[in-house]
């Protein structure tokens, strides 16, 4: 048994107390995936809003020019 084992304790005992819990790396990966989905949905909504606005302007006629 080395110095660190005496100082920090038994690794197996410490690991046993965290059994069944989500690891920090798994949690971070889950949050990254969730954030990506959220930003992708936001971008899709913005793109759809632009498309709707563009189609609305096209339906007003060829000479329609929005006021500045």
Order of alpha helices (4+ residues) and beta strands (2+ residues): alpha-alpha-alpha
